[in-house]
Amino acid sequence: MERAFVRRVAFMQCQLEDMELAYMKTGACGHEERLEYQRLANTQSRLMKKVGLLSATSGQRDDDDDLDPLEYAARGGSRRSHRERLGD
């Protein structure tokens, strides 16, 4: 299931980048396009959190930041335990 989530995250990233490129080319972005972009970005973020690709400490790099996303998910997420990530 985690592999499916990671594939969806990657697909959504492609979709978001296509939408960004279209906006850069034309400068036009209607209400429906903005809503679709926002929905995709929010869904992508939720899926990334679900598989452990985003954490509450975003912005801080750790040892897992350079891993391939599929390898990361296959190992069950971070090398650190849940307690270590929470600072306990």
Rosetta silent file (secondary structure, phi, psi, omega in degrees, C-alpha in Angstrom):
SEQUENCE: MERAFVRRVAFMQCQLEDMELAYMKTGACGHEERLEYQRLANTQSRLMKKVGLLSATSGQRDDDDDLDPLEYAARGGSRRSHRERLGD
SCORE:     score description
SCORE:     0.000 S_00000001
   1 L     0.000  -39.547  179.697    0.000    0.000    0.000 S_00000001
   2 H   -62.965  -37.100  177.749    2.845    2.388    0.803 S_00000001
   3 H   -62.261  -38.988  178.069    4.319    1.816   -2.670 S_00000001
   4 H   -64.340  -41.091  177.755    0.954    2.790   -4.170 S_00000001
   5 H   -62.752  -42.822  179.987    0.924    5.966   -2.061 S_00000001
   6 H   -63.719  -40.873  176.689    4.453    6.840   -3.186 S_00000001
   7 H   -61.958  -40.553  178.738    3.446    6.293   -6.842 S_00000001
   8 H   -65.312  -40.513  177.390    0.444    8.577   -6.320 S_00000001
   9 H   -59.656  -44.714  179.816    2.650   11.230   -4.730 S_00000001
  10 H   -64.226  -42.221  179.017    4.970   11.065   -7.762 S_00000001
  11 H   -62.925  -44.159  179.365    2.031   11.256  -10.194 S_00000001
  12 H   -63.347  -36.274  177.040    0.591   14.250   -8.361 S_00000001
  13 H   -61.948  -42.365  177.058    3.989   15.947   -8.487 S_00000001
  14 H   -61.999  -44.391  179.411    4.018   15.520  -12.272 S_00000001
  15 H   -61.706  -45.429  179.675    0.494   16.912  -12.522 S_00000001
  16 H   -61.939  -41.930  179.239    1.364   19.894  -10.331 S_00000001
  17 H   -66.585  -36.831  175.570    4.485   20.630  -12.369 S_00000001
  18 H   -62.772  -41.213  178.533    2.468   20.443  -15.608 S_00000001
  19 H   -65.965  -39.593  178.293   -0.021   22.928  -14.170 S_00000001
  20 H   -64.499  -41.652  178.189    2.802   25.223  -13.075 S_00000001
  21 H   -62.693  -43.748  178.678    4.368   25.071  -16.542 S_00000001
  22 H   -60.352  -40.892  178.325    1.041   25.894  -18.192 S_00000001
  23 H   -65.466  -42.256 -179.551    0.681   28.903  -15.897 S_00000001
  24 H   -64.005  -35.215 -179.287    4.232   30.078  -16.635 S_00000001
  25 H   -71.361  -40.679 -173.147    3.590   29.849  -20.382 S_00000001
  26 H  -105.733  -27.672 -175.242    0.274   31.705  -20.414 S_00000001
  27 L    76.161    1.889 -178.688    0.101   33.608  -17.152 S_00000001
  28 L  -103.596  136.818  177.623   -3.561   32.604  -17.011 S_00000001
  29 L  -152.154  107.541 -178.992   -5.037   30.623  -14.176 S_00000001
  30 L   -79.062  174.514 -178.624   -8.774   30.426  -13.682 S_00000001
  31 H   -59.454  -45.824 -179.401  -10.691   29.702  -10.531 S_00000001
  32 H   -64.010  -39.591  178.359  -11.187   26.000  -11.374 S_00000001
  33 H   -64.213  -40.805  178.282   -7.473   25.541  -12.162 S_00000001
  34 H   -64.320  -41.829  178.628   -6.506   27.102   -8.830 S_00000001
  35 H   -64.081  -42.784  179.002   -8.931   24.854   -6.964 S_00000001
  36 H   -63.665  -41.668  178.140   -7.638   21.749   -8.746 S_00000001
  37 H   -60.908  -46.076 -179.411   -4.027   22.762   -8.013 S_00000001
  38 H   -63.329  -43.352  179.148   -4.863   23.302   -4.349 S_00000001
  39 H   -61.742  -45.570  179.338   -6.672   19.953   -4.081 S_00000001
  40 H   -61.837  -46.104 -178.480   -3.761   18.103   -5.691 S_00000001
  41 H   -63.095  -42.245  179.631   -1.176   19.836   -3.495 S_00000001
  42 H   -67.281  -42.525  178.930   -3.145   19.152   -0.300 S_00000001
  43 H   -64.134  -42.170  178.524   -3.776   15.511   -1.212 S_00000001
  44 H   -60.336  -44.321 -179.698   -0.104   15.051   -2.088 S_00000001
  45 H   -61.955  -43.736  179.050    0.919   16.526    1.253 S_00000001
  46 H   -62.789  -42.442  178.750   -1.450   14.230    3.174 S_00000001
  47 H   -65.306  -39.481  178.821   -0.167   11.149    1.336 S_00000001
  48 H   -62.699  -40.925  177.188    3.433   12.174    1.962 S_00000001
  49 H   -65.160  -38.803 -178.204    2.715   12.503    5.684 S_00000001
  50 H   -61.272  -37.465 -179.748    0.946    9.139    5.684 S_00000001
  51 L   -95.640    5.035  174.908    4.043    7.332    4.381 S_00000001
  52 L    85.475   16.465  179.075    6.426    9.393    6.495 S_00000001
  53 L   -84.917  -14.865  172.900    7.895   11.560    3.740 S_00000001
  54 L  -124.879  140.995  179.611    6.849   14.732    5.576 S_00000001
  55 L  -127.718  172.611  178.373    7.272   15.200    9.293 S_00000001
  56 L   -65.776  -18.921 -179.080    6.316   17.735   11.906 S_00000001
  57 L  -102.307   39.015 -178.813    9.912   18.983   11.776 S_00000001
  58 L   -59.356  147.186 -176.195    9.836   19.925    8.098 S_00000001
  59 L    99.006  -19.128  177.411   12.651   22.204    7.093 S_00000001
  60 L  -103.325  128.981 -179.794   15.160   20.240    9.153 S_00000001
  61 L   -84.985  146.043  172.159   17.276   17.707    7.285 S_00000001
  62 L  -135.926 -173.763 -174.940   18.059   14.314    8.717 S_00000001
  63 H   -63.005  -22.515 -176.459   19.801   11.148    7.551 S_00000001
  64 H   -85.723   -6.336 -173.560   16.744    9.985    5.584 S_00000001
  65 H   -65.761  -24.722 -176.761   16.537   13.070    3.330 S_00000001
  66 H   -98.855    8.170 -179.108   18.776   11.634    0.608 S_00000001
  67 L   -80.802  151.497  170.740   17.026    8.265    0.320 S_00000001
  68 L   -65.446  134.327 -176.398   15.043    7.109   -2.692 S_00000001
  69 H   -57.028  -37.444  179.845   11.323    7.444   -1.740 S_00000001
  70 H   -69.399  -37.964  176.821   10.542    3.807   -2.577 S_00000001
  71 H   -64.854  -42.082  179.238   13.489    2.571   -0.515 S_00000001
  72 H   -59.861  -47.760 -179.262   12.401    4.805    2.357 S_00000001
  73 H   -67.392  -37.798 -179.378    8.828    3.477    2.260 S_00000001
  74 H   -63.142  -32.007  179.276    9.978   -0.126    1.894 S_00000001
  75 L   -82.880   -2.922  178.467   11.961    0.187    5.115 S_00000001
  76 L    87.935   21.678  176.791    8.920    1.503    6.928 S_00000001
  77 L   100.625 -149.530 -172.863    9.973    5.127    7.124 S_00000001
  78 L   -60.669  153.098  174.628   12.634    6.796    9.171 S_00000001
  79 L   -70.217  -27.167 -177.708   15.638    5.039   10.654 S_00000001
  80 L   -82.930  152.465  177.970   14.806    6.685   13.948 S_00000001
  81 L   -72.815  165.593  178.669   12.126    5.336   16.270 S_00000001
  82 H   -57.423  -42.588 -179.213    8.845    7.160   16.801 S_00000001
  83 H   -64.566  -40.343  179.811   10.027    8.336   20.234 S_00000001
  84 H   -63.815  -39.840 -179.621   13.313    9.687   18.822 S_00000001
  85 H   -66.088  -31.858 -179.377   11.409   11.658   16.163 S_00000001
  86 H   -84.041   -7.530  177.537    9.161   13.170   18.854 S_00000001
  87 L    85.090   17.573  178.528   12.165   14.157   20.963 S_00000001
  88 L   -78.623    0.000    0.000   11.409   11.830   23.893 S_00000001
